[in-house]
Amino acid sequence: MEKIKVGILGATGSVGQRFVQLLDGHPWFEFGALFASERSAGKRYREVAKWVLPFEMPE
């Protein structure tokens, strides 16, 4: 089965981070795009997300 591409709005915020964590390695979904504020444009997710979850940030 082909995975469904999804986008996450507000990916650097705490709710967005939870979606990133839940979808990482999911058997049905894959990241199509991550969206955040303009100040995050062109930067890697790891550079702009101040990870707040008690889990390790996905690669």
DSSP file (Angstrom, degrees, kcal/mol; ACC not computed):
  #  RESIDUE AA STRUCTURE BP1 BP2  ACC     N-H-->O    O-->H-N    N-H-->O    O-->H-N    TCO  KAPPA ALPHA  PHI   PSI    X-CA   Y-CA   Z-CA
    1    1 A M              0   0    0      0, 0.0     2,-0.3     0, 0.0     0, 0.0   0.000 360.0 360.0 360.0 135.1    0.0    0.0    0.0
    2    2 A E        -     0   0    0      1,-0.1     2,-0.1     0, 0.0     0, 0.0  -0.574 360.0-115.5 -76.9 136.4    1.3    3.5   -0.9
    3    3 A K        -     0   0    0     -2,-0.3     2,-0.5    26,-0.1    26,-0.3  -0.396  23.7-120.2 -72.1 149.2    1.7    5.8    2.0
    4    4 A I  E     -a   29   0A   0     24,-3.0    26,-2.2    -2,-0.1     2,-0.3  -0.784  24.2-131.0 -90.6 127.4   -0.5    9.0    2.2
    5    5 A K  E     -a   30   0A   0     -2,-0.5     2,-0.3    24,-0.2    26,-0.2  -0.629  29.0-173.2 -80.6 135.2    1.5   12.2    2.3
    6    6 A V  E     -a   31   0A   0     24,-2.5    26,-4.0    -2,-0.3    27,-1.4  -0.908  15.4-145.4-126.9 154.9    0.5   14.6    5.0
    7    7 A G  E     -a   33   0A   0     -2,-0.3     2,-0.5    25,-0.2    27,-0.2  -0.909   9.9-147.1-116.0 148.5    1.4   18.2    5.9
    8    8 A I  E >   -a   34   0A   0     25,-1.8    27,-3.2    -2,-0.4     3,-0.7  -0.965   7.4-151.7-119.8 118.9    1.6   19.6    9.4
    9    9 A L  E 3  S+a   35   0A   0     -2,-0.5    27,-0.2     1,-0.2    25,-0.0  -0.701  84.7  15.4 -85.6 138.1    0.7   23.2   10.1
   10   10 A G  T >  S+     0   0    0     25,-0.5     3,-1.5    -2,-0.3     6,-0.6   0.885  78.3 168.3  68.9  38.0    2.5   24.8   13.0
   11   11 A A  T <   +     0   0    0     24,-2.9     9,-0.2    -3,-0.7    25,-0.2   0.702  67.6  54.4 -62.2 -23.1    5.0   22.0   13.1
   12   12 A T  T 3  S+     0   0    0     23,-0.3    38,-0.4     4,-0.1    -1,-0.3   0.633  92.7  87.1 -88.9 -12.2    7.4   23.7   15.4
   13   13 A G  S <> S-     0   0    0     -3,-1.5     4,-2.6    36,-0.1     5,-0.2  -0.236  96.6 -97.4 -78.4 173.9    4.8   24.3   18.2
   14   14 A S  H  > S+     0   0    0      2,-0.2     4,-1.5     1,-0.2     5,-0.1   0.878 124.0  44.7 -64.5 -39.5    4.0   21.8   20.9
   15   15 A V  H  > S+     0   0    0      2,-0.2     4,-1.9     1,-0.2    -1,-0.2   0.920 114.2  50.1 -70.3 -42.5    0.9   20.4   19.1
   16   16 A G  H  > S+     0   0    0     -6,-0.6     4,-2.4     1,-0.2    -2,-0.2   0.890 108.0  53.9 -59.9 -40.0    2.8   20.2   15.8
   17   17 A Q  H  X S+     0   0    0     -4,-2.6     4,-2.6    -7,-0.2    -1,-0.2   0.879 105.4  53.7 -62.4 -37.9    5.6   18.4   17.5
   18   18 A R  H  X S+     0   0    0     -4,-1.5     4,-2.6     2,-0.2    -1,-0.2   0.910 108.7  48.7 -64.1 -41.4    3.2   15.8   18.8
   19   19 A F  H  X S+     0   0    0     -4,-1.9     4,-2.5     2,-0.2    -2,-0.2   0.914 110.6  51.3 -63.4 -42.0    1.9   15.2   15.3
   20   20 A V  H  X S+     0   0    0     -4,-2.4     4,-1.4     1,-0.2    -2,-0.2   0.931 112.3  46.7 -58.5 -45.8    5.5   14.9   14.1
   21   21 A Q  H  < S+     0   0    0     -4,-2.6    -2,-0.2     1,-0.2    -1,-0.2   0.904 114.0  47.1 -64.5 -42.6    6.2   12.4   16.8
   22   22 A L  H  < S+     0   0    0     -4,-2.6    -1,-0.2     1,-0.2    -2,-0.2   0.857 115.5  44.5 -68.9 -35.5    3.0   10.4   16.1
   23   23 A L  H >< S+     0   0    0     -4,-2.5     3,-2.2    -5,-0.2     2,-0.3   0.656  83.1 110.6 -86.5 -15.8    3.5   10.2   12.4
   24   24 A D  T 3< S-     0   0    0     -4,-1.4     6,-0.1     1,-0.3    -4,-0.0  -0.447  98.9  -2.0 -62.4 118.5    7.3    9.4   12.5
   25   25 A G  T 3  S+     0   0    0     -2,-0.3    -1,-0.3     1,-0.2    -2,-0.1   0.590  91.6 159.9  76.6  10.7    7.5    5.8   11.2
   26   26 A H    <   -     0   0    0     -3,-2.2    -1,-0.2     3,-0.1    -3,-0.1  -0.418  42.3-135.7 -66.3 139.6    3.7    5.4   10.8
   27   27 A P  S    S+     0   0    0      0, 0.0    -1,-0.1     0, 0.0     3,-0.0   0.703  98.6  34.5 -71.9 -18.5    2.8    2.6    8.4
   28   28 A W  S    S+     0   0    0    -25,-0.1   -24,-3.0     1,-0.1     2,-0.3   0.683 113.9  51.3-107.9 -22.6    0.1    4.6    6.5
   29   29 A F  E     -a    4   0A   0    -26,-0.3     2,-0.3    -6,-0.1   -24,-0.2  -0.841  51.4-176.0-123.3 153.8    1.4    8.2    6.5
   30   30 A E  E     -a    5   0A   0    -26,-2.2   -24,-2.5    -2,-0.3     2,-0.3  -0.970  39.4 -92.4-140.1 157.4    4.6   10.0    5.5
   31   31 A F  E     +a    6   0A   0     -2,-0.3   -24,-0.2   -26,-0.2     3,-0.1  -0.532  37.6 170.5 -72.3 127.1    5.5   13.7    5.7
   32   32 A G  E    S-     0   0A   0    -26,-4.0     2,-0.3     1,-0.4   -25,-0.2   0.756  70.6 -15.7 -97.2 -39.8    4.8   15.7    2.6
   33   33 A A  E     -a    7   0A   0    -27,-1.4   -25,-1.8     2,-0.0     2,-0.4  -0.979  51.6-144.5-162.6 150.4    5.5   19.1    4.2
   34   34 A L  E     -a    8   0A   0     -2,-0.3     2,-0.4   -27,-0.2   -25,-0.2  -0.985  21.5-159.5-118.6 132.7    6.0   20.8    7.5
   35   35 A F  E     +a    9   0A   0    -27,-3.2   -24,-2.9    -2,-0.4   -25,-0.5  -0.913  21.5 148.1-117.9 140.3    4.8   24.4    7.9
   36   36 A A        -     0   0    0     -2,-0.4     5,-0.0   -26,-0.2    -2,-0.0  -0.773  50.0 -50.7-148.1-168.1    5.8   27.0   10.4
   37   37 A S    >   -     0   0    0     -2,-0.2     3,-1.6     1,-0.1     4,-0.3  -0.172  55.5-102.7 -70.9 166.6    6.2   30.7   10.7
   38   38 A E  G >  S+     0   0    0      1,-0.3     3,-1.6     2,-0.2    -1,-0.1   0.833 118.4  64.7 -58.8 -34.7    8.1   32.9    8.2
   39   39 A R  G 3  S+     0   0    0      1,-0.3    -1,-0.3     3,-0.0    -2,-0.0   0.674 101.2  51.8 -67.3 -13.6   11.1   33.2   10.6
   40   40 A S  G X  S+     0   0    0     -3,-1.6     3,-1.9     2,-0.0    -1,-0.3   0.505  81.5 127.8 -95.3  -6.3   11.6   29.4   10.2
   41   41 A A  T <  S+     0   0    0     -3,-1.6     3,-0.1    -4,-0.3    -3,-0.0  -0.224  76.6   8.6 -58.1 133.9   11.6   29.5    6.4
   42   42 A G  T 3  S+     0   0    0      1,-0.3     2,-0.3     0, 0.0    -1,-0.3   0.454 104.2 112.2  79.1   1.3   14.5   27.7    4.7
   43   43 A K  S <  S-     0   0    0     -3,-1.9    -1,-0.3     1,-0.1     2,-0.1  -0.714  73.5-101.1-105.9 157.2   15.9   26.3    8.0
   44   44 A R    >>  -     0   0    0     -2,-0.3     4,-1.2     1,-0.1     3,-1.0  -0.452  30.7-118.6 -73.1 148.8   16.0   22.6    9.1
   45   45 A Y  H >> S+     0   0    0      1,-0.3     4,-2.5     2,-0.2     3,-0.6   0.891 113.9  56.5 -54.6 -44.0   13.4   21.5   11.5
   46   46 A R  H 34 S+     0   0    0      1,-0.2    -1,-0.3     2,-0.2     5,-0.2   0.792 104.7  53.9 -60.7 -29.9   16.0   20.6   14.1
   47   47 A E  H <4 S+     0   0    0     -3,-1.0    -1,-0.2     1,-0.1    -2,-0.2   0.822 118.9  30.6 -74.1 -32.4   17.3   24.2   14.0
   48   48 A V  H << S+     0   0    0     -4,-1.2     2,-0.6    -3,-0.6    -2,-0.2   0.687  96.5  88.9-106.1 -21.5   13.9   25.9   14.7
   49   49 A A     <  -     0   0    0     -4,-2.5     2,-1.3    -5,-0.2   -36,-0.1  -0.694  59.2-155.3 -84.2 120.3   11.9   23.5   16.8
   50   50 A K        -     0   0    0     -2,-0.6    -1,-0.1   -38,-0.4    -3,-0.1  -0.753  29.5-136.8 -89.9  89.7   12.5   23.9   20.5
   51   51 A W        +     0   0    0     -2,-1.3   -37,-0.1    -5,-0.2     6,-0.1  -0.237  34.5 170.0 -59.6 124.2   11.5   20.4   21.3
   52   52 A V        +     0   0    0    -39,-0.1    -1,-0.2   -38,-0.1   -38,-0.1   0.486  41.2 103.3-113.4  -7.9    9.2   20.2   24.4
   53   53 A L  S    S-     0   0    0      1,-0.1     4,-0.1     2,-0.1   -39,-0.0  -0.417  76.3-123.5 -79.1 154.5    8.1   16.6   24.4
   54   54 A P  S    S+     0   0    0      0, 0.0     2,-0.3     0, 0.0    -1,-0.1   0.328  90.0  82.6 -79.1  11.0    9.5   14.0   26.8
   55   55 A F  S    S-     0   0    0      1,-0.1     2,-0.1     3,-0.0    -2,-0.1  -0.748  93.4 -93.3-109.3 159.6   10.5   11.9   23.8
   56   56 A E        -     0   0    0     -2,-0.3    -1,-0.1     1,-0.1     0, 0.0  -0.456  48.2-101.4 -69.7 143.7   13.6   12.2   21.5
   57   57 A M        -     0   0    0     -2,-0.1    -1,-0.1     1,-0.1   -11,-0.0  -0.469  41.4-114.5 -65.9 130.8   13.1   14.3   18.4
   58   58 A P              0   0    0      0, 0.0    -1,-0.1     0, 0.0   -37,-0.0  -0.253 360.0 360.0 -62.4 155.5   12.6   12.1   15.3
   59   59 A E              0   0    0    -13,-0.0   -13,-0.1     0, 0.0    -2,-0.1   0.461 360.0 360.0 -73.9 360.0   15.3   12.3   12.6
